[in-house]
Amino acid sequence: MNPSVEVENVSKIYPQGETEVRALNGLSLAIQPGEFTAICGPSGSGKTTLLNLMGALDKPTSGEVRVDGQRLAELGRRELSHLRRDRIGFVFQAYNLIPVLTAYENAEMVLRLQGAEEGDRRDRVMAVLADVGLSGLEDRRPDQLSGGQQQRVAIARAIASNPAVVLADEPTANVDSDTADRLLEIMEKLNRERGDTFVFSTHDPRVLERARRVVRIVDGQIEDDQTRA
């Protein structure tokens, strides 16, 4: 079985005036299906850059990125767009929901873009909304939901298409402690019961406590990689 996402000897360099910033420096990492992994490190360590490369939102300066066995360097712009739509789920700290759409419509969006049949869309969306504890709130727009509920919609949207990996960038940053704990419980349950693969970029100690694998990045390189039983 292919890793869900894999980076091999990846470097990323950003020009900054007359100098260069090396965000990643020859980093290699493989995420296997079913992992619940946290990537941590100080500000500027390269963890968000790494997540962006894993999500095909940016390209490495050198090295290779593969998602579900597919080499991203071989894909054109349209193919990359389809890969992000079909094989990668995203959860952002700012939720990134469409304000005029209901919870149901936001969660349905990827399936609609994929051209799934209406009946199939409804079955899958209602199931994932139930999975994240939003049954009965399907018709509410984001401004009628709490921050934690909005993030649950974002999680439902991310998992609706059964992606190879869900990339979560600081998903607990904008919610209080109790809400963060509930969100993490939901994602743990999805990982345990559905086998969804999660990779977090985070500073949050609550995420680090729950993650079964913690990868620490410092100065664009892996300093530590620990897997718990």
KEDO-954659 format. One record per residue (C-alpha): residue in one letter; z, y, x. Coordinates in steps of 0.001 Angstrom, whole numbers, padded with zeros to 6 digits, always signed. Each point is the difference from the previous one (the first is absolute). Layout:
<sites>
aZYX ...
</sites>
This chain:
<sites>
m+000000+000000+000000 n-000912+003456+001306 p+002722+002575+000621 s+000184+002515-002843 v-000568+002770+002517 e-000323-000049+003776 v-000334+002629+002690 e-001004-001045+003505 n+000473+002158+003096 v-000337+003152-002118 s+000257+003501+001401 k-000318+003274-001886 i-000444+003307+001776 y-000020+003394-001732 p-001393+003082+001761 q+002475+002887+000076 g-001543+003089+001526 e-000825-000805+003606 t+002301-003009+000050 e+000179-003325-001841 v+002738-001694-001983 r+000099-003775+000303 a+001486-001110-003334 l-000493-003724+000674 n-000403-001634+003382 g-001462-003520+000135 l+002052-001282-002932 s-000515-003472-001499 l+001603-001246-003218 a-000784-002676-002612 i+001434-000040-003525 q-000093-003429-001628 p-000382-000605-003756 g+003317+000269-001834 e+001775+002121+002610 f+002475+002747-000926 t-000204+002148+003122 a+001363+003411+000941 i-001522+002115+002753 c+002477+002545+001323 g+000389+002430+002872 p+000760+003635+000740 s-002195+002819-001292 g-003219+000058+001977 s+000318-003649+001026 g-003331-000951-001609 k+001157-001976-003045 t-001886+002102-002562 t-003101-000085+002199 l+000298-003776+000122 l+000296-000224-003788 n-003072+002225-000410 l-002015-002273+002293 m+001188-003100-001863 g-001063+001632-003257 a-003482+000921+001261 l+000866+003671-000518 d-000712+000760+003660 k-001810-001641+002906 p+001480-000949+003373 t-001202+001631+003203 s-000169-003501+001457 g+000983-003502-001015 e-000614-001888-003227 v+001460-000081-003511 r-000568-002919-002401 v+001044-000247-003653 d-000006-003470-001539 g-002211-001130+002892 q-002546+002812-000449 r-000720+002136+003072 l+000145+003612-001158 a-002313+001199+002773 e-002828-002011-001589 l+000284+001781-003344 g-001833+003109-001161 r+001609+002771-002019 r-000749-001605-003369 e+001208-003420+001154 l+003220+001532+001344 s+000541+001716-003337 h-000421-003315-001812 l+002342-001748+002432 r+002713+002633-000585 r-000498-000379-003749 d-000016-003795-000076 r+002177-001246+002875 i+002563+002734+000746 g+002711+001405-002253 f+001533+003374+000833 v+003421+001408-000915 f+000597+003589+001167 q+003232+001980+000079 a-001636+002682-002197 y-001039-002650-002614 n-003589+001389-000216 l-000319-000705-003726 i-002636+001756-002112 p+001978+002439-002221 v-002247-000227-003085 l+000058-003814-000124 t+002708-002161-001535 a+002008-002555+001950 y-002325-002681-001363 e-003152+001913+000987 n+001301+000747+003496 a+000875-003657+000554 e-003366-001065-001437 m-002077+002295+002201 v-000875-002421+002802 l-000940-002758-002438 r-002217+002412-001920 l-001716+001039+003253 q-000547-003680+000779 g-001740-000457-003350 a+002500-002511-001389 e-000412-000873-003676 e+002200+001954-002420 g+001963-003030-001163 d+000666-001123+003560 r+001036+003530+000970 r+002465+000200-002864 d+001576-003374+000742 r+000440+000768+003682 v+001234+003570-000452 m+002530-000904-002678 a+001235-002826+002233 v+000496+002187+003073 l+001628+002789-002020 a+002431-002603-001309 d+000538-001234+003567 v+001092+003485+001104 g+002182+000598-003059 l-002191+002437-001933 s-000630-001924-003208 g+000050+002482-002880 l-000925+002971+002226 e-003724-000758+000259 d-001072+003119-001928 r+002051+002547+001923 r-001661+002387+002425 p+001533+000616+003442 d+001730+003232-001111 q+001824-002067-002645 l+001352-002430+002581 s+002765+000279+002593 g-000835-000112+003696 g+001072-003623+000197 q-002110-000908-003021 q-003012+001755+001515 q+000429-002009+003181 r+000158-003174-002104 v-003365+000956-001513 a-001332+000472+003536 i+001261-003480+000938 a-001614-001487-003127 r-003291+001699+000888 a+000225-001356+003559 i+000510-003632-001025 a-002211-000172-003122 s-003065-001214+001902 n+001913-002599+002078 p-000817+001645+003347 a+000337-001705+003368 v+002689+002499+001006 v+001993+002875-001512 l+000598+002880+002421 a+002985+002158-000957 d+000496+003288+001862 e+003637+001151-000397 p+000086-001222-003627 t+003696+000839-000451 a-000095+003470+001559 n-000099+002033-003226 v+002543-001885-002113 d+003795-000267-000038 s+001905-002937+001485 d+000442-001961-003225 t-003672+000393-000889 a-001026-001008+003534 d+002072-003170-000295 r-001629-000861-003344 l-003492+000602+001401 l+000718-002244+002977 e+001364-002705-002284 i-003240+000155-001996 m-002158-000291+003124 e+002139-002847+001346 k-000424-001834-003302 l-003782+000535+000068 n-000072-001317+003558 r+002142-003017-000853 e-001514-000959-003361 r-003639+001116+000342 g-000346-000334+003764 d-001111+003641+000362 t-000154+001146+003630 f+001783+003296+000709 v-000060+002179+003117 f+002239+003075+000011 s-000054+003028+002261 t+003540+001295-000292 h+003077+001761+001352 d+002145-001321-002858 p+002791-002353+001152 r-000012-001626-003457 v-003582-001150+000566 l+000859-001226+003493 e+002953-001990-001345 r-002176-001783-002570 a-003094-000592+002129 r-000386-003514+001364 r-001921+001333+002990 v+000670+003321+001742 v-002499+001387+002502 r+001204+003000+002002 i-002606+002286+001569 v+000753+002524+002739 d-002659+002170+001661 g-002833-001920-001634 q+001116-003436+001168 i+002117-002766-001488 e+003500+000173+001491 d+001529-002746-002144 d-001200-002565-002555 q+002717-001984-001785 t-000394-002572-002781 r+003014-001060-002022 a+000513-003472-001420 
</sites>
